[in-house]
Amino acid sequence: MEIGPIWRAMMRNKTGAILIALQIAVTMAIMVNAISIMQEKSRMMSRPSGLDEHNLFTIQSVGFADDFNERVTIEEDLAALRAMPGVVNAFQTNAIPLSGSGWSMGLQTEPGAEIDGTGVGLYFVDEHALDTYGVNLIAGENFSPTDITWRELVTNVWPGKTILTVAMAETLFPDDAMSALGKTVYINDTQPITVTGIIEKMQGSWPSWDGFERVMLVPHLLPWEDTQYLIRTEPGMRDELMPQVEEMLAETNKGRIVRRMRSMDEIRERAYRDESSMIKILTFTIALLVAVTSLGIVGLASFSVNRRTKQIGTRRALGATRVAILRYFMTENFIISLLGVSLGAALTIGLNILMIETFALTRIAWYLVPAAMLILLGIGQAAVLGPARRASSVPPAVATRTV
Amino acid sequence: MLSMQNISMVYRAGLVETHALRNFSLEVEEGDFVSVTGPSGSGKTTFLNIAGLLERFTDGRYELDGRDVSSLSDKESSAVRNEKIGFVFQSFNLIPDLNLFDNVDVPLRYRGFNANERKKRIETVLETVGLASRMKHLPSQLSGGQQQRVAIARALAGKPRLMLADEPTGNLDSKMALGVMELISEINRNGTTIIMVTHDPELAKMANRNVHILDGRVSNGDIEVPLSKVATA
């Protein structure tokens, strides 16, 4: 290998090499940190909701007629929905997981206004909710029909039962989450409520909330003019049933409008639209940076080949094979790239520390730095291959040309 | 040492054919010192390129050191150039970013010698050309004559059987040219076969033989033995 002479020659003509090495370093620092952000967003987006998402959809009913009767309409709607062929189950609720709109309350294990409650996402449900969601009840029991009561429009009264997610139970009872079953917890500082069931996993309405998986279900029906239903269908029937449900609800009561019919898949897509866009923008940025860096390498190598045509011819005359010339330029680029990625590794870690301190981002995964180094070295070698091949095709007779 | 039989070289550019060499034949014995002269465009450089395996010829047969080199692969040609031929160019063709040591090292690395062997050879040849004390200098820090001496050292380092010199004094003043020619003559006296292209009749006389090329052919009365060399031959 000619590493020594290549290095010494490069050091006598180093401006271009240093600029490319710096470009590689900056590219690497931005690339790795961007990938780390993308990984974080991707992890966030891939958290399972615990629901049978692909077979769920929601629809909103808004009564407007003077004689619109909320309670009768809701009872008739739910009966009709549950009777529809292909519908597994349905219930009325105040909010939809991941929708960005919902309720939250505070729960505490001891009564008292001076105690800070733990924030929890709250859904009003009936006994059909667990089956409709498709969630897994791992302890206790579902609500019974007798547990379900109509909630007053303005009230501070809470029913005596609740079902919690494991995440909420763990927060309230860190030593043993399952010990929450049967325990009394307090809502509104002092109102007791008994945990009668624990579900494995469910999510609240706000994906970016740190208490996203802390959820409580409360057995209430809501006598609201503006209400929404969550409907679960047999597998594969959702898209077929959605227009039928919309038509059925519109036909059965002319004193309301039905709107905002959305599948859970659409709700998930909307919930993570910002994250999804950020991933796309970062991917584009990385691709652009890598392309610009690759072009820089191609440019430097091409310039170097053009400038050294006579030198290449002389080397060929002195016995260099085409492969030796190819290897020379590949080695030269490897040295520049190695310098770049080494500097880039330090820059990457520095930038990450800055981003952790400034934007509370997570630490980059350990493997990202070596992986990026290998990838950029590979890209450097691929970028220089064209100019290096051109160099290797310079004929040895160039050595005797006087111009 | 070198035997060319009816070598032809035709350059084609579209429909235009240029005959650089026509039925060119030449025999050079081991230890010979041949000067090649001729006007511009006569085919001197083409002959040198073919002799040095820098270019392929169109037709004919060429044997170098007893081996038919007419149809060698590029890799084989490179190996033959590296092992058997030393080149000295008019513009020296030193690599400006490498010091003298690294410049002389270039062909030795392609030969695959180990570091000790290379170092020994480099020091020896730089000593021979009187530049051992300047091996860490860059070519730009030397005079033209010194640079050509480095180029000669580079050609000698591989201990070639044949040295091809292309106007080796073309870029030097007369004093430096004389020094370089004395060095080349000494190399020849030590047994290396030399073929030197020159347009200078005085320098040509320093060779044992002169071959004059005209229109791609060895001209009539081609091989002359200068009287000045008869006594020493």
Interface residues (C-beta under 8 A of the other chain):
Chain A: E2 G4 P5 R8 A9 M10 R12 N13 K310 Q311 T314 R315 R316 A317 L318 G319 A320 T321 R322 V323 A324 P395 P396 A397 A399 T400 T402
Chain B: T45 L48 N49 G52 L53 L54 E55 D74 K75 S78 A79 R81 N82 E83 F87 F89 Q90 S91 N93 I95 D97 L98 N99 D102 D105 V106 P107 R109 Y110 R111 L138 R154 G158 D166
